[in-house]
Amino acid sequence: MANGPGAALKLPEVIRDAGDLIADPFEISTLRREDYKMIEGKSEYEDLLQCNNLPSSGTARGHQFPAAFLIEGSGLDKVIKLLI
């Protein structure tokens, strides 16, 4: 998953193409609004949902929502807003 600078440099595509050359596949993932929606606190006492109790087969986009958690939990989302 590329952040703004990585996306501007087309870094995911470069890594994917390099992986194709050596038979090491690379999948490009993106974060969507629903990934951030999934980590929203469910009550007024929670800021973020840290884990999901559903089985992986019942979790849509299972590997993206942890990335959304890390971005929001670290405050990186606020830094990005300041830079824009």
Beta strands, then each sheet from edge to edge (+ up, - down):
end
